Amino acid sequence: MSATPDLVADFHALEAMVKAQPEGVQAEIAHGIYLMSPRPKLAHGAAQVKLARLLDQNFGTRTEETSAPDWLFAVEPEVRSEIAFSRVIPDLAGWKKGASAWPDANENPITLVPDWVAEILSPSTENFDCGPKKDAYGLMGVGWLWLVDPERRTVEAFLNVKGRMTTGQRSKTGESFLAPPFESLALRLEDLFL
């Protein structure tokens, strides 16, 4: 007779490995798969900053008409979901006012699942981001995922349908990108990439 695996205990053991990493080492768990990754290239960081700035200016800033912005954006928050056996660090994450409360600014890792996330693809993490991490986002309940590829100069949107990320719009440089949940903003992809 074989023993039944204790997936929660295995997840907690992986979490201990994440916590044991020295500062500056990025370690993640997505759907029970552990990954340590190197720091990204300049093109990755530039796309991350440009997308964060565009979204924050249009959706995350107080205006004279509003007392609070509609969205809260964070760069590389650590998000934990025991249900999905995941402890991930999305490149960008957003929480929509009204859909859920905003996460506690002093909590780390954050347990409130973001409404939207973006991953800026790098050669060293692309398979992880497009595989187990994308699946983990679906299981966690993230509503929308954008995959931004600085090398191919594309952005692809995914929508969560019953715990699975399904493909939506895909655009390349020279095209406008209109995708939920920010379809009111026509992103010019030339503005994202170096």
VOPAGU-2260 file (C-alpha; in pm, 1 decimal, decimal comma):
REM VOPAGU-2260
SITE   aa  ch    i         X         Y         Z
SITE  MET   A    0       0,0       0,0       0,0
SITE  SER   A    1     142,4     339,2     -95,0
SITE  ALA   A    2     118,6     650,2     115,9
SITE  THR   A    3     -96,0     937,1      -5,6
SITE  PRO   A    4     114,2    1247,1     -69,6
SITE  ASP   A    5      48,5    1541,8     159,2
SITE  LEU   A    6      44,5    1824,6     -96,0
SITE  VAL   A    7      -3,8    2095,7     164,7
SITE  ALA   A    8     300,0    1973,8     359,8
SITE  ASP   A    9     500,4    1960,4      35,1
SITE  PHE   A   10     391,0    2318,5     -41,5
SITE  HIS   A   11     497,5    2432,6     306,0
SITE  ALA   A   12     838,0    2266,5     253,3
SITE  LEU   A   13     878,2    2455,1     -74,8
SITE  GLU   A   14     781,0    2776,6     102,9
SITE  ALA   A   15    1057,2    2716,3     355,8
SITE  MET   A   16    1301,2    2698,1      63,8
SITE  VAL   A   17    1170,0    3031,9     -68,9
SITE  LYS   A   18    1208,6    3193,8     273,1
SITE  ALA   A   19    1563,1    3057,2     309,1
SITE  GLN   A   20    1688,7    3231,6      -4,4
SITE  PRO   A   21    1912,8    3532,3      55,7
SITE  GLU   A   22    1784,3    3880,3     -25,3
SITE  GLY   A   23    1808,8    3953,8    -395,3
SITE  VAL   A   24    1733,9    3597,2    -504,8
SITE  GLN   A   25    1393,1    3561,6    -666,4
SITE  ALA   A   26    1234,3    3226,8    -585,0
SITE  GLU   A   27     875,0    3134,5    -668,1
SITE  ILE   A   28     636,5    2840,9    -647,4
SITE  ALA   A   29     367,2    2802,9    -912,1
SITE  HIS   A   30     122,7    2516,8    -882,0
SITE  GLY   A   31     374,9    2322,9    -675,3
SITE  ILE   A   32     674,8    2388,4    -904,2
SITE  TYR   A   33     975,0    2571,5    -755,5
SITE  LEU   A   34    1184,5    2815,2    -962,1
SITE  MET   A   35    1477,4    3040,6    -885,3
SITE  SER   A   36    1538,0    3300,2   -1155,7
SITE  PRO   A   37    1811,2    3549,7   -1239,8
SITE  ARG   A   38    1753,7    3922,6   -1258,4
SITE  PRO   A   39    1597,7    4025,2   -1592,3
SITE  LYS   A   40    1755,2    4222,7   -1876,8
SITE  LEU   A   41    1710,6    4596,6   -1929,1
SITE  ALA   A   42    1439,8    4549,1   -2197,0
SITE  HIS   A   43    1231,0    4357,5   -1940,5
SITE  GLY   A   44    1262,4    4628,0   -1674,3
SITE  ALA   A   45    1190,9    4907,7   -1921,1
SITE  ALA   A   46     869,1    4740,4   -2042,0
SITE  GLN   A   47     766,7    4678,0   -1680,8
SITE  VAL   A   48     814,2    5045,0   -1582,3
SITE  LYS   A   49     645,4    5179,8   -1895,4
SITE  LEU   A   50     338,7    4956,9   -1855,6
SITE  ALA   A   51     311,3    5037,8   -1484,7
SITE  ARG   A   52     332,3    5410,5   -1557,2
SITE  LEU   A   53      69,2    5399,0   -1835,4
SITE  LEU   A   54    -177,1    5201,1   -1624,8
SITE  ASP   A   55    -119,7    5400,4   -1307,0
SITE  GLN   A   56    -164,1    5733,0   -1487,3
SITE  ASN   A   57    -491,5    5619,9   -1643,0
SITE  PHE   A   58    -647,4    5404,1   -1370,0
SITE  GLY   A   59    -449,6    5430,8   -1046,5
SITE  THR   A   60    -430,6    5804,0    -982,6
SITE  ARG   A   61    -667,8    6021,8    -784,1
SITE  THR   A   62    -838,3    6294,0    -984,6
SITE  GLU   A   63   -1034,5    6603,1    -885,4
SITE  GLU   A   64   -1353,6    6402,5    -942,1
SITE  THR   A   65   -1255,7    6095,8    -739,1
SITE  SER   A   66   -1150,5    6053,8    -377,9
SITE  ALA   A   67    -970,3    5726,3    -448,5
SITE  PRO   A   68    -836,1    5568,6    -766,2
SITE  ASP   A   69   -1015,0    5275,0    -930,1
SITE  TRP   A   70    -705,6    5052,1    -922,9
SITE  LEU   A   71    -409,4    4986,9    -698,6
SITE  PHE   A   72     -98,5    4869,5    -886,6
SITE  ALA   A   73     213,9    4709,4    -740,1
SITE  VAL   A   74     544,2    4608,5    -895,9
SITE  GLU   A   75     657,7    4256,4    -805,3
SITE  PRO   A   76     437,8    4187,1    -502,2
SITE  GLU   A   77     471,7    3841,8    -352,5
SITE  VAL   A   78     130,4    3670,3    -367,6
SITE  ARG   A   79      48,8    3346,6    -182,7
SITE  SER   A   80    -230,4    3098,5    -249,2
SITE  GLU   A   81    -233,9    2769,8     -62,7
SITE  ILE   A   82    -531,3    2656,2    -274,5
SITE  ALA   A   83    -311,9    2679,6    -587,6
SITE  PHE   A   84       5,3    2564,0    -404,1
SITE  SER   A   85     161,6    2889,9    -522,3
SITE  ARG   A   86     376,9    3172,9    -397,4
SITE  VAL   A   87     440,9    3389,1    -702,0
SITE  ILE   A   88     586,8    3729,3    -784,3
SITE  PRO   A   89     402,7    3883,9   -1079,5
SITE  ASP   A   90     593,6    4159,7   -1256,2
SITE  LEU   A   91     287,3    4383,6   -1215,5
SITE  ALA   A   92     -34,6    4327,1   -1024,6
SITE  GLY   A   93    -354,0    4527,1    -988,9
SITE  TRP   A   94    -648,8    4520,7    -753,2
SITE  LYS   A   95    -974,2    4689,3    -861,6
SITE  LYS   A   96   -1166,4    4900,1    -612,8
SITE  GLY   A   97   -1502,8    4743,5    -544,5
SITE  ALA   A   98   -1417,8    4398,3    -684,3
SITE  SER   A   99   -1228,1    4324,6    -365,2
SITE  ALA   A  100   -1063,1    4514,5     -86,1
SITE  TRP   A  101    -711,7    4634,2    -144,5
SITE  PRO   A  102    -434,6    4427,7       8,9
SITE  ASP   A  103    -278,3    4520,5     339,6
SITE  ALA   A  104      26,3    4732,7     250,6
SITE  ASN   A  105     223,7    4577,6     536,7
SITE  GLU   A  106     146,2    4213,1     454,3
SITE  ASN   A  107     406,9    3999,7     279,9
SITE  PRO   A  108     331,8    3771,1     115,9
SITE  ILE   A  109      -4,5    3911,5      10,2
SITE  THR   A  110    -292,0    3665,5      34,6
SITE  LEU   A  111    -552,2    3877,3    -146,5
SITE  VAL   A  112    -542,5    3757,2    -506,5
SITE  PRO   A  113    -496,0    4037,0    -762,8
SITE  ASP   A  114    -770,0    4103,5   -1017,1
SITE  TRP   A  115    -510,0    4150,6   -1294,3
SITE  VAL   A  116    -144,1    4056,8   -1341,2
SITE  ALA   A  117     119,1    4105,6   -1609,7
SITE  GLU   A  118     429,2    3901,4   -1672,2
SITE  ILE   A  119     711,4    4053,3   -1873,4
SITE  LEU   A  120     865,5    3754,7   -2048,8
SITE  SER   A  121    1239,1    3685,0   -2033,0
SITE  PRO   A  122    1417,8    3397,0   -2206,5
SITE  SER   A  123    1509,3    3243,3   -1869,6
SITE  THR   A  124    1151,9    3247,6   -1730,2
SITE  GLU   A  125     926,0    3230,5   -2037,1
SITE  ASN   A  126     845,4    2858,3   -2005,9
SITE  PHE   A  127     764,3    2897,2   -1636,1
SITE  ASP   A  128     555,4    3214,4   -1690,9
SITE  CYS   A  129     359,3    3063,3   -1982,5
SITE  GLY   A  130     313,7    2723,8   -1816,7
SITE  PRO   A  131     285,6    2656,1   -1443,5
SITE  LYS   A  132     265,6    3022,1   -1343,2
SITE  LYS   A  133     -16,2    3095,8   -1590,9
SITE  ASP   A  134    -199,3    2785,7   -1464,2
SITE  ALA   A  135    -145,9    2899,3   -1103,0
SITE  TYR   A  136    -297,7    3239,5   -1179,1
SITE  GLY   A  137    -607,7    3065,7   -1313,8
SITE  LEU   A  138    -639,1    2842,4   -1007,7
SITE  MET   A  139    -579,2    3136,6    -772,0
SITE  GLY   A  140    -867,3    3329,4    -928,5
SITE  VAL   A  141    -676,0    3609,7   -1103,8
SITE  GLY   A  142    -924,9    3756,3   -1352,2
SITE  TRP   A  143    -689,2    3868,8   -1626,9
SITE  LEU   A  144    -329,6    3797,8   -1727,2
SITE  TRP   A  145    -120,7    3986,8   -1980,8
SITE  LEU   A  146     199,4    3836,9   -2118,3
SITE  VAL   A  147     429,7    4111,2   -2244,5
SITE  ASP   A  148     716,7    3994,7   -2467,1
SITE  PRO   A  149     989,3    4258,9   -2522,2
SITE  GLU   A  150    1185,0    4035,1   -2762,3
SITE  ARG   A  151     890,2    3956,0   -2993,0
SITE  ARG   A  152     736,8    4297,9   -2917,2
SITE  THR   A  153     392,8    4148,7   -2847,2
SITE  VAL   A  154     129,7    4150,9   -2574,0
SITE  GLU   A  155    -116,0    3866,0   -2525,7
SITE  ALA   A  156    -420,9    3880,8   -2299,0
SITE  PHE   A  157    -581,2    3592,4   -2109,5
SITE  LEU   A  158    -916,3    3574,8   -1929,3
SITE  ASN   A  159    -992,2    3342,5   -1639,3
SITE  VAL   A  160   -1277,4    3107,5   -1728,2
SITE  LYS   A  161   -1359,6    2860,9   -1449,6
SITE  GLY   A  162   -1003,0    2852,9   -1315,4
SITE  ARG   A  163    -826,8    2831,0   -1651,8
SITE  MET   A  164    -659,3    3114,3   -1839,1
SITE  THR   A  165    -806,3    3129,5   -2190,8
SITE  THR   A  166    -643,5    3316,4   -2477,1
SITE  GLY   A  167    -776,0    3657,3   -2571,9
SITE  GLN   A  168    -632,5    3932,3   -2787,7
SITE  ARG   A  169    -272,8    3923,7   -2911,1
SITE  SER   A  170    -114,7    4234,1   -3060,1
SITE  LYS   A  171     226,9    4323,7   -3194,4
SITE  THR   A  172     414,5    4648,7   -3243,4
SITE  GLY   A  173     230,4    4867,9   -3492,1
SITE  GLU   A  174    -109,1    4759,8   -3357,9
SITE  SER   A  175    -322,1    4897,4   -3076,6
SITE  PHE   A  176    -384,2    4668,0   -2782,3
SITE  LEU   A  177    -735,6    4684,2   -2636,6
SITE  ALA   A  178    -796,3    4417,7   -2374,8
SITE  PRO   A  179    -983,7    4370,7   -2049,8
SITE  PRO   A  180    -981,8    4497,9   -1790,5
SITE  PHE   A  181    -831,1    4814,9   -1940,7
SITE  GLU   A  182   -1006,0    4815,7   -2278,2
SITE  SER   A  183   -1080,7    5187,7   -2248,6
SITE  LEU   A  184    -707,2    5247,5   -2299,1
SITE  ALA   A  185    -571,4    5175,3   -2647,3
SITE  LEU   A  186    -209,9    5086,8   -2571,8
SITE  ARG   A  187      36,1    5168,2   -2847,1
SITE  LEU   A  188     286,1    4887,7   -2816,1
SITE  GLU   A  189     564,1    5114,3   -2946,8
SITE  ASP   A  190     532,0    5295,5   -2613,2
SITE  LEU   A  191     617,3    4977,6   -2416,8
SITE  PHE   A  192     931,5    4855,3   -2584,5
SITE  LEU   A  193    1284,4    4990,7   -2628,7
